[in-house]
Amino acid sequence: MARAYMTDTESRTSGEEAPGRSGPARPAVARLRRAFTRLGGEGRWRRGWVLAALAALVALLMVLHSRIPNRFGNLGSLLETFLPWLGLSIPVLLGAALLRRSATALVALLLPALVWANLFGGLIADKRGSGGDLTVLTHNVNADNPDPTGTARQLARAGADVVALQELPKRSVPRYEAALEDAYPYHSVQGTVGLWSRYPLSDARPVDIGIGWTRAMRATVDTPKGRIFAYVAHLPSVRVKFEAGFTARQRDLAADMLGEAIVLESIERGVLLGDLNGTMNDRALASVTSQMRSTQGAAGDGFGFSWPASFPMTRIDQIMVKGVEPVSSWSLPRTGSDHLPLAASVSW
């Protein structure tokens, strides 16, 4: 009869199990609790679920960025323009998780960190090589550039074989021509874009991108290694408006027309140089990016952001190639423009 009056504690001490409980499972639960205690207690796993949810949301935005519709304010393209910057949320959430002492949030942060590393980790490494058969340069010089001559001379000192300029106001064209003529005996200006070359140019002509005036051109460059086509383009600007979102319809239509022109090229090798007002991640530029490679992605060091020059946050200026191999890609020092110049070397 004495056993009927034993407490639960005494019963556990004596090795008896409470009715309806599984004996083998209880030691496992105890070990799990001890593990939680070593990690800081069960409370740290119960805290920080909001932070964990935010970490999961960041990861989903990066994984599913191409699924975010452009139907409302081109939100998908807006996100893709600044997609790498989502990585900044990771150290912010990490700091919050440490302040909250939340093991749950810390574990959840592994998800966006791994996704970001998968998307952009390859850009961090320095992939630049040496040499190359041809060096090209592109620069949006800014119509309001206060020193066109100084900018042109600075670009000439970079030593590129082919230089593409965008946003050339008619009043400044003679100043660019005068400053570049010694280094580049061949050039063609079409509308507000121009191409300067050490090698002969032929078949230079405007390219219609549907905006009513000339902001794109193509030419054939007769290099010592053979002919290449060279496109210079300045796609329409985009705006971020509270009531309209990311207004980019004209840019998107111009990109499609530019892509169609490149598809019809009979020359196998070529380059596209210009201010595309969009990044390689932006699905709206797929008609171009699907058939050409970014030199920065293939042979650059870092993200190669080009705009704004005072604090570059995105790469809307592009050097893209077809039929040639990128060797190296880099940004040049700031000029009088609000864009940074970009250069790349390629090989046959």
N, C-alpha and C positions, 0 to 999 in steps of 0.2 A: 504493500500500500504506500510505502514511502516514496516510490518512484512517481506517483501521481502528483506529488507536490513539488517536483523539481522545476526550477526556472528554466527558461529557454537557454540562458547562458550556461547553466549547469548541464543541460542536455547536450549542447554543442561541445562542451568540454569533455563529456563522457563519450563522445563519438557517435551519439544517436542523431539521426536526421529528422527534421520536422516533417510531419505528414505532407505529402503532395509536392515535396521539393526534390529536385534531382541532385543526388550526391556528387557526381563527377563534375557538374557544372559550377558548383560553388567555389572550388579552388581556382578555377579559371577566372571567375568574376573577381575574386580577391586579387589575383595577379594583375588583372586589368586595372583595378582601382589603384593598386600600388604603382603601376606604370603612370597613371594619370597624376598621382601624387608627385612622382619624380619630375614630371613635366610642369608642375606648378599647381596641381590640384584640379579637381573636376570643374571648379568654377571657371577656370580659364578656357575650358572647352564649351562652357555654356554661354560665355560672353562673345560679343563681336559678330553676331550673325548678320547684322546690317552691313558691316564691313566685308564680310564674306560674300554677301549678295552683290555688293558693288564690284568686287573683284571678278565675280562670275560675269557680271554685265559687261565689264571692260573686255574680258576675253571673248564674249559672244560678239561684241561690236567689231573686234578685229577679225574674227573667224568668218563672220557673216557680212562683212562690209559690202560685198558685191550683191547681197540680197536686199539691202536697204533700198527701197524704191526711190526713184527720182521724180515720182509723180507729184510729190508735194514739195515745192521749193528746191528741187534737186538736192535733197538732203544727202543722198548717197554720194554724189560727186563732192559735196562740201566735206563730208567725212573723209573721203579718200584723198582729198587734197592735203589734209593735215593728219593723215592716219598715223605716221610715226610718232607724233606728239602724244598719242594715247599712252605711250610708255611712261610719260611723266606721272601718270596716276599711280603707277606701281610704287615708287618711293614714298609718295604721299600716303597711300593706304598702308604701306609698311610702317611708317611713323605712327599712324593712328592705331594700328594693331599693337605696336609695342607699348604705346601709352595705355591702351585698354588691357594690356596683358592677356590678349586673346590668342590662344593656340589655334582656334578654329579659323580665324582670319589669316593667320600666318600660313597655315596649310593651304587655304583657298587662294592666296596670292601666288602660289606656284603656277596656277593655271594661266593667268595673263602673262606672267613672266616667260613661261615656255612658249606661248603663242607668239609673243613679240619677238623672242629670239629666233623662232622659226621663220617669221616674216622678214625681219630686218637684220638679224645677226650677221648675215653674209655681207651686208653693206659696211659693217663696222671695220672689217679687216681691210688692210691695204693690199689691193690687187694690182697696183700699178706696175707695169713692166718698163723696159727701156727700149729705145730705138723706135722703129716704125718707118713706114714708107711715105706717110703723108700726115701733116699736122694741120688740123682745122680749128677755127676759133669762131665763136658766135657771141654777139653782144647786142642787147637792146640799149642803145646809147641815150635814150630819153630825149624826146623832142625839146624839152626845156633845159637840156644840158648847157651849163653856163660856159663851158670851155671845150667846144668840139675839136679844136686843133690839138689841145693837150690830150684829150681822150684818144684821138687817132694816133698820135705819136706814141702814146703808151701802149696801144695795141700793136703797133708796128714793131716795137721793141720785144714783143713776146715771141717773134720769130716764126709764126705760123705760115704755112704755105697758102692757105685759103682763109679769108676772113669774111664773115657774113655779118651785116649790120641791119638792125631793125629800128623803126621809129625815126627815120631820117626826114626831118622837115626840109622842104625845098630850099629854104633860105640858107641851110647849113651844108647842103650837099657839096658846093664848091670848096668849102673849108676841109671837109673830109677827103675830097679828091686830091687837093693840094698836099695834104699831110701824108697821104698814103701812096702817092704816085711813084716815089723813088723805090719803095720796097715792092710795090705791086703794079707792074706795067699793064695788067689787064683788069678791067672791071666793067661792071654793068649795074646801073641803078634802074629799078623798075618801081615806080610809085614811091613808097616809103621804105622799101627794102633794097639792099645792094649787096653785091658780091665782088670782092677783090681777090686777085689770084697772081701767084708768081708764074703760073702756067697759062697757056692760051685758053680762052673761053670761046665757046661757039653755041649756037642755038639758044641764046639767052632770050627769055620771053616771060611775060606775066603769066601767072596761074590764077584762074578764076576761083575764088573761094566764097563767092556769093554775098559779098558785103558792099558792092557798089563802087569800090575803088581798089587800087592795087596794093595789097599787103602780102603778096606771095609771088615768088618767081622761081624759075628753074634755069639751069645752064649746064652745058657739058664742059667738063674740065679735062684737058688733054695732059695728064700727068706723065712722067717718065715711065711709070709702070702700066699705063693704059688709061683709057677713058673712064670717067665716072660721071654720074649725074649728081648735081648739087641743087637741092631745094633750100630756099630761104623763105621762112614764113613767120608772120606775126598774126596769130589768130586773135579774134576779137576778145576784148577784156570781159571779165566776169565781175559781178558785184554781189555783195552780201547785204541784203536788205531785210529789215525786220518783217515787213509786210509781204515780201515776195520770196524770201529765202535766197538761194544761190541762183542768181539769174544768169544762165549760161546757154540759153537756147541758140543764140547766134553763133557762139563759139563752137557748140556741138555740131551744127550744120556745116560750118566752115571746115571742121576737122574731117567730116565725112567726105567733103569734096576734095580735100587735100589727099586723103587716102585713096580716093578713086583715081586721081592723077598719077600717084606713085604706082598703083597697080598696072597702069598702062605703059609704064616705062619699058623701052626695049633694051636699055643698057642694064646689065646684071648688077653692077656695083654702083653704090651711091651713098650719099649722106643727106641728112635733113638737119638743117641748122636753124634755130629760131626760138622765139618766145611763143610757146604754145598755150600759155595761160592755163596750164594743167599739168598734172604729174603723171608719171608712168602708171600709178595706181588707179587713175581716174578712168572708169569704164567708158566715159564719153569720148575718149581718144582712141578707142580700140581699133577703129578703122586704120589708124596709123601705127599704133604700138604693136598690133598683131603681126605686122609684116616687117618691122625694123627693130633693131636692138639698141638699147641705151648704152652708150659708152661708159657712163658712170656706174651702172649696175654691173657691167661686165669687167671693167678695168679701172674702177675709181677707188678713192679712199674716203670712206664715210658717205654721208648722204649727198654732199655736193649742193647744199641749198644755195639758191641764187637770188632770192628776193624776200624782203627788201634788203638792199645792200647794207643799210645801217645795222640791221639785226636779221640776217637771213633765217627764214622760217620754213621755206618750202622751195622745191626745185620746179619752177614753171618754165625755165629756159632749158632747152634740150639739145643734145647732140645725139643723133640716132643714125645707125648705119645698116647697110644691106650689102651682103656679098663680100665684105671685108672684115678683118678681125680687129676688134679694139685692143690696143696695147696699153694705153694709159689715158686717164681722164682726170681733169683737175679744174679748180676755180682759180681765177687770177685776182690780183689786188683790185680794190675798188677804184673806179674812175669818177667822173662827174655825174654818172647816171645813178638811178635808183635800183639798177640791176647790177649784179656782178658778171664780168665776162667769164666764159667757159671755154676750155680748150680740150682737145683730145688728139692722140696720135693713133693711126691705124696701119695695118699691114695687109698685104695681099696674101 
